[in-house]
Amino acid sequence: MAKISASAQIRPWLDLLRKHHFWLLASLVPLVLLPLLFLARETLTSQIGEVRRQIDGHITSLKAIREIPQHPNDFWSNDIDTSTMRVKRETLAEWKKFWVSQQPLRVWPEVLGDDFVKKYATTLKPDTKLPPQYRERYQNMVRTLVRELPARMGVEDRMGDASEPQQGRSPPPPRPELMRPGMMPDGVTPEVSPYLSSWSGENQQRIYASFNWDKAPTPAKVLLAQEELWVYGLLCDAVAALNKSATGPHNAAIASVDELSVGYPAAEDNPGGVSGGRVTRVSASLTPGAMEPPPEMAPPGIEGAAVGRPPNPRFGGGQNSGPMGAPPGEAAVAVEPDEQLRNWIYVNFQGKPLNAAELAAAVDSQMVHLMPFVLRVVIDQRQIDPLLVALATTSIPIDVRQVRINAGGGASGGPSMGPTFAEPVAGGPANASRLYDVNLELRGTVGLATQPTEAAVGLEPGQGDVPASDGAGEKSAPPPKAAMSSPVALRRTA
């Protein structure tokens, strides 16, 4: 049987395919392209729908913008710049009014000399070069100035009296109106004090020590000390004014001042009791009536313990703290003495004490310095409201933030569970008729205006001289042109 090769069998088919390959391929192309075309059309349709939705969204946004009377454009930007400049100038103008309103407080003592007052009363700044003779003069005279405070309060000057015990308050001398038959020997006339009230000698001596300097002060020290004297005088005047109508110690509104402190001594480690410790709790494990020590008395390292104070050259070094209030054990940081003088002299609006670095960086301290104060007195409880009203209505902003009655001790000097009204404060026969006395503690701040500067409100030198009403008000933008008001035509093709 004859064999036929495979190549001979398929050769006719190959010749046929070679002759008619165009028509064969032409019939296969639609079979491949039509499915691909349908897939591409579906994808394109979805893309067209997405773009159409985007265009509709842009048209809606344009319509919303067209409804704004003065939408952002060149005219709007000019109005914004004009309004911003107006606000800056108005802020500077109000700042200047605030500064001028406190001029009666910033009166430099005449004992410093006319040359000192005329030359530096309004120009003295921390970086001012103060000649040595003026610095030495202030060093010598500041002792006299601080010893004027008791007279302004209407109490005895005890700043140089070291005989008073460090703890407690010695009873005032007997008063004739309080004497009963048989209390004094016949023929003995009791010594009558000319003062309506008293001020703790220990507290007076502590204040005096902070102004008793061995070296001539720097300009920064002079400024800070004078600010403290102004605030001390303001509070002394408030106490004297409340006692002005009294006819004797028996009906004086404030019987005694146990503590008056401003600045660094008045700054609180735990302002307002935000970390607890203001409410003394009775411990179940202790004997009945025993008090659990508050957290601020806890040893260092325990939660709630007092935060250390940064050092301040006028009031001694800090406690339980590193330099500038850093945690204990941190590496020392070189700090200028003038910078340390600003540690904890002022607080922020939440009452937190500020060290020198925080004070320089605080935006809310650019226009006003809040100096803390504490006033602890024995007062007729019926005069608490008049005292608060008097402090709130002074021309200088005094913000009383804490009012504590009989806190830390009752009439007997022991712990108190709360206010004790209509109970005489211990002090001997002299206080026997003062049935309404309570221990009152006030804490707050005094707002001291800082000297206005154009740079602090973002103005260039000389821009603040233009009154806020001259060319600084808002101007209405001109009406849009016809071309701008015509609707935007958008053509879409599906």
Buried (B, 14 or more C-beta within 10 A) or exposed (E): EEEEEEEEEEEEEEEEEEEEEEEEEEEEEEEEEEEEEEEEEEEEEEEEEEEEEEEEEEBEEEEEEEEEEEEEEEBBEEBEEBBEBBBBBBBBBEBBEBBEEBEEBBEBBEBBBEEBBEBBEEEBEBEEEBEEEBBEBBBEBBBEBBBBBBEBBBBBBBBEEEEBEEEEBEEBEBBEEBEEEEEEEEEEEEEEBEBBBBBBBBBBBBBBBBBEBEEBBBBBBBBBBBBBBBBBBBBBBBBBBBBEEBEEBBBBBBBBBBBBBBBBBBBBBBBEBEBEBBEBEEEEEEEEEEBEEBBBEBEEEEEEBBBBBBBBEBBEEBBBBBBBBBEEEEEEEEBEEBBBBBBBBBBBEEBBBBBBBBBEEBEEBBBBBBBBBBBBBBBBBEBBEBBBEBBEEBEBBBBBBBBBBBBBBBBEBEEBEEBBEEBBBBBEBBBEBBEBBBBBBBBBBBBBBBEBBBEBBEBEEEBBEEEBEEEBEEEEBEEBEEEEEEEEEEEEEE
